[in-house]
Amino acid sequence: LGLPVVANVLIAIGPEKTCRLCTLYPARIGRDFRETFRTMLSLVVTQDFMLATPVEWQVSDRIIVAPGLSTEVAREKFGSLATTPLPSGKTYLRYVDCPDISAASFQQIVEGASAAPPPAMQPIGDIAANGFRAVLSAEFPDFRCQTTKGDMAFHDFLADGLPWTVLFSHPKDFTPVCTTELGACQSLCNEFAARGVKLIGLSCDSVDDHHAWSRDVLSAKGLQGEALDFPLIGDKDRSIAALLGMLDPLEQDAEGVPMPARALFLIGPDRRLRFSVIYPATSGRSFS
């Protein structure tokens, strides 16, 4: 009949009836439900303990103290607090032992979860209402952007070099989960390239901040150098994040403006979306 095939969509819905996780796969690719379960555990830890999960986190791994929890309170509450020294001198990358999230503890947390309505989302200009929709085969819009590798038009970047592109967003520079994710991407850059894929990130700070942050990223990962091998887009006014539907109304700054979720888009040689995942800001993704 020539009708489109239903894609493999997975949406995790929180007690407040909002989307907390979304994956969009082509119909012919099977999903990994172990990754879904890992992310749900991450959401539980985040909402109850004021913690966040680093990239590739597993239950036995140490866990990150969220920026909203002071070092003094974290030390009293969890113990075994360790702060990673970074070139910037900032003390945002703090680890503690993972709290008990056994089956019994998990059930108690779920039963006590809040069903409060989500906060109102403040739109960012007209773009927020008229942006790109992340549906399979949608063509990505072109836009001008400033990056750590120079100013560019996004379509020019897609057409240059390797045919496939992974675009991924981060809420903010000098934040712990983002730092671990960028380090993982730097380590995997050559593996992506061997498969015909180039990387480009986006974070809602200036390009100058991105350059300084990159040194923290490399140091935290134990890597040498001053710059990442892939560009980071500067999106201080969040206009590009709004255009691409990356904003998360549950994560807001002090002014009530939404922060970007952890969105990841795989873009084909034809500039069309082939795969996407959207994670909450406090849950590190699995790039493996």
Secondary structure, DSSP 8 states (H G I E B T S, - for coil): -------EEEEEE-TTS-EEEEEEE-TTS---HHHHHHHHHHHHHHHHHSEEB-TT--TTS-EEE-TTS-HHHHHHHH---EE---TT-----EEE------HHHHHHHHHT------------TTGGGS-----TT-B----EEEETT--EEHHHHHHSSSSEEEEEEES-SS-HHHHHHHHHHHHHHHHHHHTTEEEEEEESS-HHHHHHHHHHHHHHHT--SSS-SS-EEE-TT-HHHHHTT-EEEEEE-TTS-EEE-EEEEEE-TTSBEEEEEEE-TTB-----
